[in-house]
Amino acid sequence: MPIEKSAGAIVFRRNEEIKYLLIQYQRGHWEFPRGLIEKGESLEDTARREIKEEVALEEIKFIPGFKEWIKFFFKSRGENVMKIVIFLLAQTKTEKVKLSYEHKDYLWLPYQEAINRLTFKGSKEVLRKANEFLSRKSL
């Protein structure tokens, strides 16, 4: 069975409250920016590239100490594929987002609204862990 590895980030802004960036993919599901790790890239390199490509955010700062992953299976060309996605945590002060052609919409949402909007259970769990992590950190 083929294995694909991707990296991405839970992007957030903090003003009076933390808001998380969710993007809607063409198929309708809501998720975080992520993409395939290219040869020679670190997790941060991939996450930074994908954030820039998918939502045009360049001013981001990765928060040390957070790294979570999810695993799922999908079919591609009639074959089962195992996908592992590693998520980092990235802060930005930029609110304006410019979506790539791969996406339909985006939202900046507080935690509970983001949990409710996310499509997949694994993503909800990663967001829960990120939110707990941030509640213990002063940034």
N, C-alpha and C positions, 0 to 999 in steps of 0.2 A: 504494500500500500504506500503510495507516495505521501510525503510529509511536506507541508508548506509552513514556513516560519515568517511571521510578520511582527512588526513593532508599531506602536502608536503611543498616544498619550491622552490622558484625561486632562483637558485644558480647562483652566478656571481663571476667573477674575475675582478680585476681592475689593469691594467698596464697603458699604455698610453690611453686606452679607456676601457669602461666596455664591457665585453662579458658575455653572458648568456648561461647556459648549457641547451641544449634540448636533450631529449632522444627519440629514435624511438622505439615504441612498436612493438611486433610481427605482429600485424594487420596492421602496416604501419603508424599509426598516430604519430605525433610529439607532445611532451608534456613535463612537468616538473616531477621530481621525486615525487611520492606520494603513499600513501597506506592507508589501513584501520586502524583506531584508535583502538588499542587493549585495553581491560579492564585495567583501572588504569593508562593509559598513558596520559600525557599532550600533547598538540599540538607539542611542541618542541621535546618531547620524540619520538613521532611518526615520525615527519619530519627527525630527526637525524637518527633514525633506518632505515627509508626508503632510505635515501641518502646513508647510509653505505651499505645496501643490494643491491640497484639497480646500484650504480655507484662507490662503494668502496671508497668514500671520507669520511674521518674521521675528518680532520682538517677544521671545519667550525665554523663560528661565526654568530649567529643570530643578525640581525639588529633590535633594539627595535623600536616600533612604527608602524610597518607595519603588517597588517593582512587583507587579502581580501579573499573572498569566491566566489565560483561559484556553481550553482545548475543545474543538468540535469537529464534526465530520460533515462533508458535503460531497456531492457527486459532480464530477467534471468529465465530460466526454465518456459517460457511462462507467466511470471508475470512481470508487470511493477514495477520498483524500482526507487525511488528518491535518487539521490546521491548528497551529499553536500561535497565539497572539500574546505578546508581552507588552504590558502597558506601563509607561512611566507617568509621572505627574508633572505638568508644566503650567507655570503661571504666566499670565500676560496682563498688560494694562490696556491693551487694544480691544475695543468693542466691535469695531467695524470688520466684517468678514466678507470676503469675496469668494464665492463657491466655484469649484471646478465644474466642468461639464458632467462629472460623475454623480453630482448631488443635486437634490431638488430644493432643499430648505435647510435652515439652521435655526437654533434657538439657544439663548443663554438662559438657563433655568436654575432656580434654587434647588437644593438637594432633593426634597420630596417630589417636586414636579419632575425633576430629571429622572428619578427612579421610576415614576409612573409612566414616563414617555419612552424610556428605553425599551427596545423590543425583546432582547434576549436575556435570559436568566443570568448567564455568565457575566454579561456586561453590568447588570444590576449589582451583582456581588462585588465586582471590581470597584464600582462607584461607592458602594457601602464602605469598603475598606479604605478607599481614598478619603472619603469624608471623615471617617474615624481618625485616620492619620493626620489630616489637617486640623481636626479639633484638638489634637494633642500638641500641635506645633504653633508657635507664634511667628508669623511671617510678616 
